[in-house]
Amino acid sequence: MLKKHIKSGFKVLNNKLFNKSYPLKINYISTYNCDAKCVYCNIHQIKKFGELTTHQSKEMISDLAKIGAEQITFVGGEPLVRKDIGELIDHAKNEGLLTTITTNSNLTLKKIDDIKNVDIYITCLNGPRNIHDSIRGKGNYDNVISALKSKKIKAGKIITTILTKQNISEIDFLVNKAKELGCLINFQPVFHNELAKVENEELSTTLLSQKQVKKAFIKIKESKKIGEPILNSYKSINNFIEKGYSTFKKCHMGKLTITIDPKGNMFQCYKEVNNKTDNNGLKKGWSLAFKETKITNCKNCFYGCHIEDNFLFDLNLGAILNLLKISAKFKNGN
């Protein structure tokens, strides 16, 4: 993993020095189908959208690997509902990509062989059983814990917690649970999410005020300072404390990462996914689609993964050191 990050770092330098772009990180929304109904997500309501076939997905992965991809994250919906997800993960691994899957864990133990080549396993935990299941569905808490305890998963394990009004008082529980399970934990406030197709009024029972976000991340920062397994970098934490979001002078999304929807439409980032586009990799070819991806330098980014990536691509020392510590932790099997 460390070697892969170093290789990516050289490509970031090429971008800085020579303005050369690479699809370093592919965020592949492999399906909109999902077997959960989280209170802050309506993605399961998308019907008959269509998906790339196994062959088309493999072709996409191979073509983007040829022009510089180093990592791929399989997201959804729920990627494990795809019957071919194991085949796609294995193909990405064979192409030399660092592979990550983001899953709700409902199907993990049933499809354990499909994720044998995953490098990073990410799942969501939003609090104790009663709170978590009230947000993500009855029985999901037990599925998440069982997956995180499973020794059959050799990948580095990361917990993502979506902070809401329901779980904001559970930060200590969540940090202690991550430590108990040997995982890193990442915190992200719930927000109006274009990908999840949820409107602000639907989030009224879950959205936090900026005062609540600030209070939560001050606590998270204190936990990180004493060595708790917090994934968020200090740079990201401080932004949430000060503003609740991040604004970048120059966003690197679309130049060093790319997001692809189930039909093969290519976008700069998750925020752009629901916008109309004719930038389809199947029709244009994946290399040309990458070159012609529309780049917008929007303001007020709330997507934690994009925020952290931007700090890394800006060569922020704190973000880089944070990544190296994470890589070392996973290398040591912790």
C-alpha positions as a printed Julia matrix, in Angstrom:
334×3 Matrix{Float64}:
   0.0     0.0     0.0
   2.84    2.4     0.87
   4.54    1.77   -2.47
   1.27    2.52   -4.25
   0.91    5.81   -2.38
   4.51    6.77   -3.23
   3.88    6.01   -6.9
   0.74    8.15   -6.77
   2.78   10.9    -5.13
   5.13   11.1    -8.1
   2.14   11.49  -10.41
   0.8    14.28   -8.21
   4.17   16.02   -8.57
   3.94   15.61  -12.34
   0.56   17.28  -12.15
   2.01   20.14  -10.13
   5.11   20.64  -12.25
   3.86   19.81  -15.74
   0.05   20.05  -15.41
  -0.27   16.39  -16.38
  -3.56   14.77  -15.35
  -4.15   11.15  -14.37
  -7.29    9.29  -13.24
  -5.29    8.32  -10.15
  -8.34    7.28   -8.16
 -11.48    5.84   -9.76
 -14.68    6.17   -7.74
 -16.84    3.55   -9.43
 -20.54    3.67   -8.56
 -21.0     0.11   -9.74
 -24.75    0.01   -9.02
 -27.59    2.09   -7.61
 -29.27   -1.05   -6.28
 -29.18   -1.29   -2.5
 -30.55   -3.68    0.12
 -30.78   -0.96    2.79
 -32.99    2.07    3.32
 -30.97    4.56    5.34
 -32.84    7.62    6.59
 -30.39    9.98    4.87
 -30.32    8.2     1.51
 -32.9     7.61   -1.23
 -30.56    5.91   -3.68
 -32.52    2.67   -3.38
 -35.46    4.42   -5.08
 -33.61    4.77   -8.4
 -35.17    2.23  -10.74
 -34.12    0.72  -14.08
 -31.07    2.89  -14.43
 -28.89    0.31  -16.16
 -25.33   -0.77  -15.42
 -22.11   -1.53  -17.21
 -21.76   -5.23  -17.94
 -18.92   -7.27  -16.5
 -16.96   -6.96  -19.75
 -17.58   -3.21  -20.01
 -16.53   -2.66  -16.39
 -13.34   -4.63  -16.91
 -12.57   -2.68  -20.06
 -13.06    0.59  -18.16
 -10.7    -0.53  -15.39
  -8.02   -1.69  -17.85
  -8.19    1.41  -20.04
  -7.95    3.81  -17.09
  -5.12    1.77  -15.57
  -3.19    2.25  -18.8
  -3.38    6.03  -18.49
  -2.41    6.27  -14.86
  -5.06    4.92  -12.47
  -3.59    3.59   -9.22
  -6.68    3.06   -7.05
 -10.32    2.09   -7.45
 -13.13    2.35   -4.92
 -16.25    0.27   -5.55
 -19.27    2.11   -4.17
 -23.02    2.11   -4.69
 -25.83    1.71   -3.87
 -24.47   -1.48   -2.42
 -21.66   -2.93   -4.57
 -22.0    -6.42   -3.08
 -25.43   -6.85   -4.7
 -23.63   -7.11   -8.05
 -23.21  -10.79   -8.9
 -19.89  -10.06  -10.6
 -18.36   -7.83   -7.91
 -15.72  -10.43   -7.01
 -14.7   -10.75  -10.65
 -14.4    -6.96  -10.97
 -12.34   -6.66   -7.79
 -10.02   -9.45   -8.92
  -9.61   -7.8   -12.31
  -8.73   -4.46  -10.73
  -6.18   -6.2    -8.53
  -4.67   -7.95  -11.56
  -4.33   -4.53  -13.21
  -2.23   -3.44  -10.26
  -4.81   -1.16   -8.64
  -5.25   -0.59   -4.92
  -8.8    -1.8    -4.32
 -11.33   -0.44   -1.84
 -14.94   -1.37   -1.26
 -17.54    0.68    0.61
 -20.34   -1.59    1.83
 -23.16   -1.71    4.37
 -21.9    -5.2     5.39
 -25.28   -6.95    5.0
 -23.88   -9.37    2.4
 -20.22   -9.41    3.45
 -20.01  -12.81    5.15
 -22.13  -14.42    2.42
 -19.79  -13.07   -0.26
 -16.53  -13.28    1.66
 -14.7   -14.93   -1.25
 -15.63  -12.05   -3.52
 -13.66   -9.56   -1.42
 -10.54  -11.64   -0.85
  -8.48   -9.23   -2.98
  -9.79   -6.02   -1.42
  -7.06   -3.88    0.15
  -9.35   -1.57    2.16
 -12.76   -2.49    3.56
 -14.99    0.46    4.52
 -18.31    0.12    6.3
 -20.63    2.43    8.24
 -21.24    2.36   11.97
 -23.47    5.09   13.39
 -23.66    4.22   17.06
 -24.91    1.5    19.43
 -27.32   -1.1    18.03
 -30.54    0.79   18.75
 -29.33    4.06   17.2
 -27.51    2.47   14.28
 -30.43    0.24   13.29
 -32.9     3.11   13.59
 -30.84    4.94   10.96
 -29.75    2.1     8.68
 -32.24   -0.74    9.2
 -32.92   -3.49   11.71
 -30.17   -6.1    11.94
 -27.53   -4.02   10.19
 -25.57   -3.3    13.39
 -24.94   -7.01   13.96
 -23.91   -7.47   10.32
 -21.4    -4.62   10.58
 -19.87   -5.89   13.82
 -19.68   -9.47   12.51
 -17.89   -8.28    9.36
 -15.42   -6.14   11.29
 -14.66   -9.03   13.64
 -14.18  -11.52   10.81
 -10.62  -12.76   10.48
 -11.44  -13.85    6.93
 -11.25  -10.22    5.84
  -7.54   -9.51    5.42
  -8.06   -5.95    4.21
  -7.45   -2.87    6.3
 -10.78   -1.99    7.94
 -12.23    1.49    8.2
 -15.41    2.62    9.91
 -17.21    5.64    8.5
 -19.63    7.37   10.85
 -22.24    9.74    9.46
 -22.84   12.26   12.23
 -26.52   13.1    12.8
 -28.68   14.46   15.58
 -29.32   10.87   16.6
 -25.69    9.86   17.22
 -23.77   13.05   17.97
 -23.53   12.05   21.65
 -22.03    8.66   20.75
 -18.55    9.75   19.61
 -16.8     8.13   22.61
 -18.7     4.88   22.04
 -17.76    4.86   18.35
 -14.08    5.64   18.92
 -13.84    2.96   21.61
 -15.61    0.46   19.35
 -13.16    1.2    16.52
 -10.24    0.69   18.89
 -11.76   -2.54   20.2
 -12.21   -3.86   16.65
  -8.78   -2.73   15.45
 -10.22   -0.3    12.9
  -9.65    3.28   11.91
 -12.69    5.55   12.12
 -13.66    8.45    9.9
 -16.33   11.02   10.79
 -18.53   12.82    8.24
 -21.46   15.11    9.09
 -24.66   14.28    7.21
 -25.43   16.83    4.49
 -27.58   17.4     1.42
 -26.13   14.75   -0.86
 -26.77   14.93   -4.6
 -25.68   11.34   -5.11
 -28.06   10.04   -2.43
 -30.95   12.05   -3.93
 -32.14   13.41   -0.59
 -33.52   16.91   -0.27
 -32.74   19.23    2.63
 -36.29   19.02    3.98
 -35.98   15.24    4.19
 -32.89   15.68    6.34
 -34.56   17.98    8.86
 -34.63   15.27   11.54
 -30.93   14.41   11.08
 -29.03   17.56   10.0
 -26.68   19.14   12.53
 -26.25   22.85   13.13
 -22.79   24.33   12.58
 -22.53   24.73   16.36
 -23.13   20.99   16.79
 -20.63   20.13   14.03
 -18.0    22.34   15.67
 -18.57   20.78   19.09
 -18.38   17.26   17.64
 -15.13   17.85   15.77
 -13.47   19.57   18.71
 -14.12   16.32   20.59
 -12.85   14.25   17.64
  -9.7    16.39   17.5
  -9.06   15.81   21.21
  -9.41   12.06   20.66
  -6.95   12.13   17.78
  -4.43   14.07   19.87
  -4.3    11.31   22.48
  -3.69    8.64   19.84
  -7.18    7.3    19.18
  -7.61    5.68   15.72
  -9.14    8.71   13.97
  -8.73    8.64   10.2
  -9.59   12.31    9.55
  -6.52   14.52    9.14
  -6.12   17.54   11.41
  -6.54   19.76    8.34
  -9.94   18.23    7.61
 -10.99   18.3    11.26
 -10.07   21.98   11.58
 -12.11   22.82    8.49
 -15.19   21.17    9.98
 -14.61   23.08   13.21
 -14.17   26.43   11.48
 -16.63   26.22    8.59
 -18.36   22.87    8.41
 -17.08   22.44    4.84
 -14.01   23.11    2.7
 -13.34   25.58   -0.08
 -10.41   25.04   -2.43
  -8.56   27.6    -4.53
  -8.08   24.83   -7.06
 -10.04   21.58   -6.87
  -8.22   18.5    -8.18
 -11.32   16.39   -8.71
 -11.58   15.42  -12.36
  -7.85   15.9   -12.85
  -6.48   13.39  -10.37
  -9.64   11.48   -9.48
 -12.72   10.56  -11.47
 -16.23    9.37  -10.63
 -18.11    6.98  -12.91
 -21.82    6.2   -12.59
 -23.42    2.78  -13.31
 -24.03    3.62  -16.99
 -20.45    4.71  -17.63
 -20.99    8.46  -17.46
 -17.85   10.15  -16.19
 -17.88   13.09  -13.8
 -15.48   15.25  -11.86
 -16.82   14.12   -8.48
 -19.82   12.77   -6.57
 -21.4    16.21   -6.43
 -21.75   16.33  -10.22
 -23.17   12.83  -10.72
 -26.83   13.76  -11.16
 -26.1    16.48  -13.71
 -26.84   15.81  -17.36
 -23.79   14.9   -19.41
 -22.78   13.4   -22.74
 -19.42   12.38  -21.33
 -19.85    8.61  -21.5
 -16.85    6.31  -21.54
 -18.63    3.59  -23.51
 -19.42    5.99  -26.36
 -16.24    8.09  -26.37
 -13.67    5.69  -25.05
 -12.47    5.94  -21.45
  -9.3     7.9   -22.14
 -11.1    10.57  -24.18
 -13.92   10.78  -21.63
 -11.34   11.47  -18.93
  -9.72   14.21  -21.0
 -13.11   15.81  -21.7
 -14.49   15.65  -18.16
 -16.05   18.99  -17.26
 -14.19   20.66  -14.41
 -16.01   23.05  -12.1
 -14.32   24.7    -9.14
 -17.39   24.73   -6.91
 -17.5    26.12   -3.4
 -18.45   24.6    -0.06
 -17.43   20.95   -0.49
 -18.92   18.61    2.11
 -17.64   15.29    0.69
 -15.07   14.08    3.23
 -13.25   11.79    0.79
 -12.87   14.6    -1.78
 -11.76   17.0     0.95
  -8.98   14.67    2.12
  -7.91   13.93   -1.47
  -7.65   17.64   -2.26
  -5.39   18.25    0.74
  -3.18   15.36   -0.37
  -3.02   16.61   -3.94
  -2.13   20.07   -2.64
   0.82   18.32   -0.93
  -0.34   19.44    2.48
   2.27   18.07    4.88
  -0.22   17.21    7.62
  -2.44   15.26    5.21
   0.57   13.41    3.78
   1.86   12.43    7.23
  -1.64   11.3     8.17
  -1.77    9.04    5.09
   1.67    7.57    5.84
   0.57    6.74    9.39
  -2.53    5.03    8.04
  -0.45    3.01    5.56
   1.94    1.96    8.31
  -0.96    0.89   10.53
  -2.44   -1.3     7.81
   0.99   -2.73    6.98
   1.38   -3.79   10.6
  -1.99   -5.52   10.47
  -3.62   -3.33   13.12
